[in-house]
Amino acid sequence: MDWNRVEGSWKQLKGKVKEQWGKLTDDDLDVIAGKRDQLEGKIQERYGYQKEQTKKEVENWYDRQSW
């Protein structure tokens, strides 16, 4: 997985992230700024997911994106 694509396109991807994880606020997304570890941390915080579940969800979301 090349997460650099996400970081480089973060402004365009924020809407897709919000569709997937609606509990994330705009402020959360601004702070995350495309960084995977911060995205996973906020998802865990907002949804109460375990680390492995969060990693799997983020990977699945990334794989569904059309690059």
N, CA and C of each residue as an Amber inpcrd file, in Angstrom:
protein
   201
   0.8450000  -1.1810000   0.0000000   0.0000000   0.0000000   0.0000000
   0.8890000   1.2430000   0.0000000   0.5780000   2.1600000  -0.8840000
   1.3460000   3.3950000  -0.9880000   0.5360000   4.5370000  -0.3810000
   0.6940000   4.7130000   0.9150000  -0.1070000   5.7090000   1.6330000
   0.2140000   7.1310000   1.1890000   1.3210000   7.3480000   0.4910000
   1.6670000   8.6840000   0.0030000   0.5740000   9.2470000  -0.8940000
  -0.1320000   8.3770000  -1.5940000  -1.2550000   8.8390000  -2.4320000
  -2.3230000   9.5120000  -1.5770000  -2.5890000   8.9280000  -0.4460000
  -3.6130000   9.4960000   0.4460000  -3.1480000  10.8470000   0.9630000
  -1.9110000  10.9130000   1.4450000  -1.3950000  12.1770000   1.9760000
  -1.4110000  13.2620000   0.9070000  -1.0330000  12.9040000  -0.3210000
  -0.9870000  13.8840000  -1.4020000  -2.3520000  14.3580000  -1.8640000
  -3.3570000  13.5240000  -1.6770000  -4.7170000  13.8500000  -2.1380000
  -5.6770000  14.0640000  -0.9790000  -5.1550000  14.3760000   0.1880000
  -5.9880000  14.4140000   1.3840000  -7.1850000  15.3450000   1.2580000
  -7.0000000  16.5170000   0.6800000  -8.1260000  17.4570000   0.5840000
  -9.2750000  16.8570000  -0.2210000  -8.9450000  16.1190000  -1.2760000
  -9.9800000  15.4960000  -2.0880000 -10.5790000  14.2710000  -1.3920000
  -9.7870000  13.5940000  -0.5800000 -10.2320000  12.3520000   0.0470000
 -10.9820000  12.5530000   1.3590000 -10.9150000  13.7430000   1.9300000
 -11.5770000  13.9660000   3.2240000 -13.0530000  13.6130000   3.1700000
 -13.7160000  13.9220000   2.0660000 -15.1370000  13.5980000   1.9360000
 -15.3880000  12.1030000   1.9490000 -14.5350000  11.3460000   1.2760000
 -14.6810000   9.8940000   1.2520000 -14.4130000   9.2950000   2.6290000
 -13.4520000   9.8700000   3.3350000 -13.1560000   9.4050000   4.6900000
 -14.3660000   9.6740000   5.5900000 -14.9430000  10.8390000   5.4360000
 -16.1000000  11.2050000   6.2640000 -17.3130000  10.3240000   5.9380000
 -17.4630000   9.9210000   4.6600000 -18.5420000   9.0030000   4.3030000
 -18.3600000   7.6660000   5.0190000 -17.1310000   7.1950000   5.0760000
 -16.8460000   5.9020000   5.6990000 -16.9290000   5.9730000   7.2230000
 -16.3700000   7.0260000   7.7830000 -16.3150000   7.1660000   9.2480000
 -16.9370000   8.5100000   9.6290000 -18.2490000   8.5560000   9.6410000
 -19.0010000   9.7900000   9.8610000 -18.8270000  10.4250000  11.2260000
 -18.3100000   9.6680000  12.1880000 -18.1100000  10.2450000  13.5230000
 -16.8800000  11.1450000  13.5790000 -16.0430000  11.0950000  12.5460000
 -14.8780000  11.9850000  12.5080000 -15.3410000  13.3860000  12.1360000
 -14.8680000  14.3700000  12.8630000 -15.2710000  15.7530000  12.6050000
 -14.3390000  16.3820000  11.5730000 -14.7530000  17.5290000  11.0570000
 -13.8890000  18.2660000  10.1340000 -12.5790000  18.6500000  10.8110000
 -12.6580000  19.0040000  12.0880000 -11.4420000  19.3260000  12.8380000
 -10.5290000  18.1070000  12.9390000 -11.1130000  16.9290000  13.1860000
 -10.3220000  15.6980000  13.2170000  -9.5880000  15.5180000  11.8940000
 -10.3190000  15.6870000  10.8040000  -9.7370000  15.4680000   9.4820000
  -8.6380000  16.4730000   9.1770000  -8.7980000  17.6970000   9.6450000
  -7.7470000  18.7000000   9.4490000  -6.4830000  18.3240000  10.2160000
  -6.6450000  17.8210000  11.4220000  -5.4920000  17.4270000  12.2450000
  -4.8150000  16.1890000  11.6490000  -5.6130000  15.2370000  11.1710000
  -5.0790000  13.9990000  10.6060000  -4.2020000  14.2890000   9.3930000
  -4.6560000  15.1890000   8.5470000  -3.8810000  15.6590000   7.3830000
  -3.3010000  14.5170000   6.5460000  -4.0310000  13.4170000   6.4450000
  -3.6010000  12.3150000   5.5920000  -2.6570000  11.3270000   6.2360000
  -2.3150000  11.5220000   7.4820000  -1.3740000  10.6180000   8.1540000
  -2.1220000   9.3890000   8.6690000  -1.6780000   8.2380000   8.2040000
  -2.3800000   6.9900000   8.5150000  -2.4670000   6.7180000  10.0160000
  -1.3650000   6.8870000  10.7250000  -1.3900000   6.5820000  12.1590000
  -2.3790000   7.4680000  12.8980000  -2.4720000   8.7320000  12.4920000
  -3.4240000   9.6280000  13.1410000  -4.8650000   9.2720000  12.7690000
  -5.0810000   8.8720000  11.5150000  -6.4170000   8.4380000  11.0960000
  -6.8420000   7.2210000  11.9120000  -5.9580000   6.2440000  12.0120000
  -6.2920000   5.0450000  12.7790000  -6.5590000   5.3810000  14.2480000
  -5.7780000   6.2580000  14.8070000  -5.9740000   6.6540000  16.2010000
  -7.3230000   7.3180000  16.4320000  -7.7070000   8.2080000  15.5300000
  -9.0020000   8.8950000  15.6800000 -10.1600000   7.9320000  15.4890000
 -10.0130000   6.9790000  14.5620000 -11.0730000   5.9780000  14.3660000
 -11.2230000   5.1440000  15.6310000 -10.1010000   4.7210000  16.2070000
 -10.1580000   3.9580000  17.4540000 -10.8340000   4.7690000  18.5550000
 -10.4790000   6.0300000  18.6410000 -11.0330000   6.9020000  19.6830000
 -12.5360000   7.0920000  19.5110000 -12.9770000   7.3810000  18.2940000
 -14.3930000   7.6910000  18.0580000 -15.2860000   6.4530000  18.0700000
 -14.7480000   5.3160000  17.5860000 -15.5750000   4.1180000  17.4330000
 -15.2960000   3.0380000  18.4680000 -14.2170000   3.1690000  19.2210000
 -13.8870000   2.1790000  20.2270000 -13.3780000   0.8660000  19.6500000
 -12.8500000   0.9200000  18.4310000 -12.3200000  -0.2810000  17.7870000
 -10.9780000  -0.6700000  18.3730000 -10.6610000  -1.9520000  18.2470000
  -9.3350000  -2.4510000  18.5900000  -8.3770000  -2.0840000  17.4620000
  -7.0830000  -2.0950000  17.7660000  -6.0660000  -1.6800000  16.8000000
  -6.1230000  -2.5060000  15.5120000  -6.2180000  -3.8220000  15.6270000
  -6.2270000  -4.6870000  14.4360000  -7.4730000  -4.4530000  13.5820000
  -8.6160000  -4.2670000  14.2210000  -9.8420000  -3.9950000  13.4740000
  -9.7220000  -2.6810000  12.7060000  -9.1440000  -1.6910000  13.3570000
  -8.9710000  -0.3920000  12.7180000  -8.0450000  -0.5010000  11.5240000
  -6.9120000  -1.1790000  11.6850000  -5.9700000  -1.3500000  10.5740000
  -6.6500000  -2.0310000   9.3880000  -7.4460000  -3.0650000   9.6650000
  -8.1260000  -3.7990000   8.6060000  -9.1430000  -2.9090000   7.8930000
  -9.8970000  -2.1270000   8.6520000 -10.8820000  -1.2280000   8.0410000
 -10.2130000  -0.1880000   7.1450000  -9.1040000   0.3830000   7.6200000
  -8.4030000   1.3950000   6.8330000  -7.8300000   0.7610000   5.5630000
  -7.2760000  -0.4380000   5.6690000  -6.7510000  -1.1250000   4.4850000
  -7.8700000  -1.4160000   3.4870000  -9.0070000  -1.8870000   3.9750000
 -10.1460000  -2.1640000   3.0910000 -10.6300000  -0.8920000   2.4040000
 -10.7000000   0.1980000   3.1510000 -11.1090000   1.4810000   2.5700000
 -10.1250000   1.8990000   1.4870000  -8.8350000   1.7950000   1.7770000
  -7.8110000   2.1820000   0.8130000  -7.9200000   1.3450000  -0.4630000
  -8.1190000   0.0550000  -0.3090000  -8.2040000  -0.8350000  -1.4670000
  -9.4220000  -0.5440000  -2.3430000 -10.4740000   0.0090000  -1.7780000
 -11.6760000   0.3370000  -2.5470000 -11.5520000   1.6510000  -3.3070000
 -10.5340000   2.4330000  -3.0340000 -10.3950000   3.7160000  -3.7100000
  -9.9430000   3.4860000  -5.1510000 -10.4310000   4.3130000  -6.0490000
 -10.0270000   4.2070000  -7.4570000  -8.8770000   5.1770000  -7.7090000
  -7.7430000   4.6360000  -7.9200000  -6.5520000   5.4520000  -8.1520000
  -6.3290000   5.5130000  -9.6110000
